[in-house]
Amino acid sequence: MNNNQAFIDKLRTSGLRPTKQRILIAKNLFERSKTFHFTVEKLNKVINKKGSAKVSLATIYNTVEAFTKAGYLKEILTSKSKSYYDTNIKSHHHFYDEGTKELTDIDYNQVKLSKVPVPPKGKKIKNLEVIIRIQK
């Protein structure tokens, strides 16, 4: 089975149509040796670099949203107007460098919390992730 077939099968299993654009985006996201933290704008630059097939920014936004809903990506809000996405969907924390605008993974066990607030009535805590902002 070639890599494209693996992506096609994964997309179909999630109820997503395996278009050429989605397969190209999936390859750019998941054929990596390390976790990939990105904004849609950064992914757009990676995919639409000179000499490659062009994918519209709207298609990239829609695909990232579909992959997030399918559970393949995790959205990380660093401010009211800025979302980063992470290919590592396991529970873990992040350093956010305010100078370089980069996220770095922190192992989940490296952060110890001694007190967590009780959630509102009728709600339960699904997950707890910490973003530690750093600067030079």
Number of C-alpha atoms within 10 A of each C-alpha: 5 6 11 15 12 12 18 18 15 16 19 12 11 14 11 16 14 18 11 12 17 23 20 16 20 21 15 14 21 16 10 10 6 9 14 21 21 20 18 20 13 12 21 20 11 14 22 15 11 9 6 9 10 12 16 12 16 11 14 19 16 14 19 24 18 17 19 17 13 15 12 19 23 21 18 18 12 15 8 6 6 10 13 21 21 20 20 16 14 11 14 18 20 18 16 18 15 13 10 10 13 15 24 15 16 17 12 15 9 9 12 7 8 5 6 8 6 9 9 8 6 5 8 9 10 5 7 11 13 14 17 13 14 14 10 6
